[in-house]
Amino acid sequence: MTALVVEAAGPGITLQDGGRHGYLRYGITAAGPMDPLMHATANRAVGNPLDATAIEVSTGGLTVTAERGAVGIAMVSRSFRIALDGAALPDAVAVTLEPGQTLTVRAGASGAWGYLAVRGRIDVAPVLGSTATHTRSGLGGLNGRGLAAGDRLPVAEARPGEVSPHRLIALWLDRDPREIRVVLGPQDDYFAPDQIAAFLAGPWTVSPRGDRMACFLDGTPLKHAKGHDIVSDGVAMGAIQVPGNGLPIILMADRQSTGGYPKIATVIGPDLGRLAQAQGGTLLSLRSVTVAEAVAARRAERDTLREPVPREPVVRTDFASDFLLGLNLVDGVTDGRA
């Protein structure tokens, strides 16, 4: 069977499908992609269901080699450095990996997550109906852990794609991570109006200590009007808790299932990926929207993936010196008097 062999993998490289849904009441988190829209775009680009299993690539980087057969892939990122056998590729690209060819992904100037989807199916056993990896509980993915050098990922029903690299033109992924829309509540009454105003005014800075579980914000601490503890209740991805130190915590894909801090607001679904791509040190502004506006934004996001992802051939601009030395680059040159 065709496979991808992991040659190198930094921290935080995992297999993720659309998430493990329906089990929060048992304390089992959904996991799934940090940037759902980018994950879905990668799958759409290779003709897979939008929630199919893909490799989530962190800034730690990834190197994989095709084994036993050719397989088409789409690697989608925000300015990551991507190369096929050392030749540079665009940061969002579709290409076929022939047996023995190696794809390398490294962090770029911006963005925190990218996704590698295959034409076929990454053949790992689902746990509770999902292959999403949740490393804290050891569920899903490849034995419930992140990928590491030496891992082999079988690709069932593998099929080739583009013969030459094609740039993916996914304009909907060109999102500014600095403005995040939120819906206030459900415990915004734990904060006086001036603190709600301070929360929206900021400024907030994304802390570098975030991970798949939460994004931490640094700034002027908020003050609670009714204390900083509530009876624990369920939390959604994007819920913004304010603990005793007054600094907001935004819960992400690997969040816990319940929480006991008041939630001042929730990041709307379409902006979760935008937030996830914000590297440490990014300045954020928060804008309050209505539930109706959030629903409209979600519908607009889904509409972007109804059609195939546009693409165009990659025009090479980098050539090896031995190739250039083998060309006649001066034939026809004159002194200008002919």
C-alpha positions in Angstrom: 0.0 0.0 0.0 1.1 3.5 -0.7 2.3 5.3 2.4 3.9 8.5 3.7 6.9 7.9 5.8 7.7 10.6 8.3 11.4 11.6 8.1 11.2 14.4 10.6 8.4 16.0 12.7 8.6 18.8 15.1 6.3 19.1 18.2 2.6 19.4 17.7 2.3 17.5 14.4 -0.9 15.3 14.6 -3.5 13.6 12.5 -6.9 15.5 12.6 -10.2 14.9 11.0 -13.3 17.1 11.7 -13.3 16.2 15.3 -14.8 13.7 17.8 -18.3 15.1 18.4 -21.1 14.0 20.7 -19.0 13.0 23.7 -18.4 16.1 25.7 -21.0 15.0 28.2 -18.7 12.1 29.0 -15.7 14.5 29.4 -14.2 13.6 26.0 -13.0 16.6 24.1 -13.7 17.0 20.3 -10.1 17.8 19.3 -10.1 18.3 15.5 -8.3 21.0 13.5 -7.1 24.3 15.1 -8.0 26.0 11.8 -11.1 24.3 10.5 -11.4 26.3 7.3 -7.8 25.7 6.2 -8.2 22.0 7.1 -11.4 21.8 5.0 -9.7 23.7 2.1 -6.8 21.2 2.0 -9.3 18.3 1.8 -11.4 20.1 -0.8 -8.3 20.6 -3.0 -7.8 16.8 -3.2 -11.4 15.9 -3.6 -11.9 14.5 -0.1 -14.8 15.1 2.3 -14.2 18.3 4.1 -13.8 16.6 7.4 -11.4 13.8 6.2 -8.2 13.0 8.1 -5.2 15.2 7.3 -1.9 16.0 8.9 -1.9 19.2 11.0 1.5 20.8 10.7 2.8 23.1 13.4 5.6 25.6 13.2 7.9 22.7 14.3 7.9 21.5 10.7 7.5 18.2 8.9 9.3 16.1 6.3 7.6 13.1 4.6 8.6 10.8 1.8 6.2 8.8 -0.5 6.7 5.1 -0.4 5.5 2.3 -2.8 3.3 4.4 -4.9 2.4 7.9 -6.1 -0.1 10.0 -4.2 -1.5 13.5 -4.9 -1.3 15.9 -2.0 -2.4 19.4 -1.1 -0.3 21.3 1.4 -2.1 24.5 2.6 -0.6 27.1 4.9 -0.1 30.7 5.6 3.5 31.6 4.4 5.0 28.3 5.5 8.2 27.3 3.5 7.4 24.2 1.4 9.8 22.3 -0.9 9.7 19.2 -3.0 13.1 17.4 -3.1 14.6 20.8 -2.2 12.8 22.8 -4.9 10.7 25.6 -3.4 6.9 25.5 -3.8 4.1 28.0 -3.0 2.7 28.1 0.5 -0.6 26.5 -0.8 0.1 23.9 -3.4 -1.2 20.7 -5.0 1.3 18.2 -6.4 1.9 14.5 -6.8 4.5 12.8 -4.7 6.2 10.0 -6.7 7.8 7.1 -4.8 11.0 8.4 -3.1 10.1 12.1 -3.4 10.3 14.1 -0.2 8.1 17.0 0.8 9.5 19.4 3.5 7.5 22.0 5.4 9.0 24.7 7.6 7.6 27.6 9.5 7.4 31.0 7.7 7.0 34.6 8.6 3.4 34.2 9.7 0.8 31.6 10.5 0.9 28.8 13.1 -0.7 25.8 11.4 -0.9 24.2 8.0 -2.6 21.0 6.6 -1.4 18.2 4.4 -4.3 16.3 2.8 -3.9 13.3 0.5 -5.8 12.0 -2.5 -7.1 8.9 -0.8 -7.5 8.1 2.9 -4.9 8.1 5.6 -5.6 4.6 7.0 -5.7 4.8 10.8 -8.3 3.3 13.0 -11.0 5.7 14.3 -11.6 5.9 18.0 -15.2 6.8 19.0 -15.9 7.5 15.3 -13.0 9.9 14.7 -9.3 9.8 13.9 -8.7 13.2 15.6 -5.7 13.1 17.9 -6.1 14.3 21.5 -2.6 13.8 23.0 -3.6 14.7 26.6 -5.9 11.7 26.7 -4.1 9.5 24.2 -7.1 9.2 21.9 -7.2 8.9 18.1 -4.6 9.6 15.4 -1.5 7.3 15.5 -1.7 5.6 18.9 -3.0 8.8 20.4 0.2 10.8 20.0 1.9 13.3 17.8 3.8 12.1 14.7 7.5 11.3 15.0 10.4 10.3 12.7 10.0 6.7 11.5 6.2 6.7 11.5 4.5 5.2 8.4 1.1 6.4 7.4 -0.7 4.0 5.0 -2.7 5.8 2.3 -5.7 3.7 1.2 -7.1 4.2 -2.3 -4.2 6.5 -3.1 -4.3 8.2 -6.5 -2.1 10.7 -8.2 -3.0 14.4 -8.8 -1.3 17.1 -10.8 1.8 16.0 -12.7 3.4 19.4 -12.0 2.9 21.6 -9.0 -0.1 23.9 -9.0 -0.6 26.9 -6.8 -3.9 26.8 -4.8 -5.7 30.2 -5.0 -7.7 30.1 -1.8 -8.3 33.8 -1.3 -10.7 33.1 1.6 -7.7 32.0 3.7 -6.2 35.5 3.4 -7.5 36.5 6.8 -6.2 39.2 9.1 -5.7 37.5 12.5 -5.7 40.8 14.3 -9.5 41.4 14.4 -11.6 38.7 16.1 -15.3 38.8 16.3 -17.1 37.7 19.5 -20.6 37.2 20.8 -20.8 38.4 24.4 -21.9 36.0 27.1 -23.0 33.7 28.6 -21.6 35.1 31.8 -20.9 38.7 30.7 -23.1 39.8 33.7 -20.1 38.9 35.9 -18.4 42.1 34.6 -19.5 45.7 35.0 -20.2 47.7 31.7 -16.8 49.5 32.0 -15.0 46.1 32.1 -17.0 44.9 29.0 -15.8 48.1 27.3 -12.3 47.5 28.4 -12.4 43.9 27.2 -13.5 45.0 23.7 -11.1 48.0 23.6 -8.0 46.0 24.6 -5.4 46.0 23.3 -4.6 42.3 23.8 -1.5 40.5 22.9 -1.4 36.8 22.0 0.9 35.1 24.6 3.6 32.6 23.2 2.6 30.1 25.9 -0.6 29.0 24.0 -1.1 25.5 22.6 -3.9 23.4 21.1 -5.8 23.7 24.4 -6.0 27.5 24.8 -4.9 30.9 23.6 -3.8 33.2 26.4 -4.1 37.0 26.1 -1.8 39.5 27.8 -3.0 43.0 28.6 -4.6 45.1 31.4 -6.4 42.6 33.7 -10.2 42.7 33.9 -12.0 43.1 37.2 -14.9 40.8 38.1 -18.1 42.2 39.5 -19.4 38.9 41.0 -16.2 37.0 41.7 -14.2 34.7 39.4 -15.9 31.3 40.1 -19.1 29.8 38.7 -20.7 26.4 38.9 -18.8 24.5 36.2 -20.6 24.2 32.9 -19.9 23.1 29.4 -17.5 25.1 27.2 -17.3 25.4 23.4 -14.3 26.0 21.2 -13.8 29.8 21.3 -15.2 30.3 24.8 -13.3 33.1 26.6 -12.8 32.5 30.3 -11.6 35.2 32.7 -9.9 33.6 35.7 -8.9 35.3 38.9 -5.9 37.1 37.4 -8.2 38.9 35.0 -6.4 37.8 31.8 -8.7 36.2 29.2 -8.1 32.6 28.1 -9.7 31.5 24.8 -10.4 27.8 24.7 -9.3 26.0 21.5 -9.6 22.5 19.9 -8.2 20.5 22.8 -10.1 22.4 25.5 -11.5 20.7 28.5 -15.2 19.7 28.5 -16.3 22.0 31.4 -15.0 25.1 33.1 -15.6 27.0 36.3 -14.5 30.5 35.3 -17.0 33.1 34.0 -17.1 33.3 30.2 -17.2 36.9 29.1 -17.7 36.1 25.4 -17.2 33.4 22.7 -15.2 33.8 19.5 -17.5 33.1 16.5 -16.8 29.9 14.5 -15.5 31.6 11.3 -12.8 33.5 13.3 -11.5 30.4 15.2 -9.0 29.6 12.5 -8.1 33.3 12.1 -7.2 33.3 15.8 -5.4 30.0 15.7 -3.0 31.4 13.0 -1.9 34.3 15.3 1.6 33.8 16.4 2.8 34.9 19.9 3.1 38.6 20.1 0.3 39.4 17.7 -1.9 42.3 18.8 -5.6 41.5 18.7 -8.7 43.7 18.6 -12.1 42.3 19.6 -15.4 43.3 18.1 -18.8 42.3 19.4 -21.3 41.0 16.9 -24.9 39.6 17.2 -25.8 35.9 17.0 -27.5 36.6 13.6 -24.2 38.2 12.3 -22.3 35.2 13.5 -24.6 32.8 11.8 -24.4 34.8 8.5 -20.6 34.7 8.7 -20.7 30.9 9.2 -23.0 30.5 6.2 -20.7 32.7 4.0 -17.7 30.6 5.1 -19.3 27.4 4.1 -20.2 28.8 0.7 -16.6 29.3 -0.1 -16.0 25.6 -0.4 -18.9 24.7 -2.6 -16.8 24.9 -5.7 -13.4 23.3 -6.4 -10.4 25.2 -5.1 -8.9 27.3 -8.0 -5.4 26.6 -9.1 -2.7 27.6 -11.5 0.5 26.0 -12.7 3.7 27.0 -10.8 6.2 28.8 -13.0 9.7 27.8 -11.9 12.1 30.6 -11.2 14.8 28.6 -9.4 17.2 26.4 -11.4 20.2 24.4 -10.3 23.6 25.7 -11.5 24.4 22.5 -13.4 21.2 22.9 -15.4 22.0 26.6 -16.2 25.6 25.7 -17.2 24.2 23.2 -19.7 22.3 25.9 -21.6 23.6 28.2 -24.3 22.7 31.5 -22.7 24.7 33.8 -25.0 23.7 32.5 -28.5 22.8 35.5 -30.7 24.4 38.1 -28.5 26.1 40.9 -30.6 28.0 44.1 -30.0 25.0 46.1 -31.0 26.4 47.1 -34.5 24.9 44.3 -36.5 
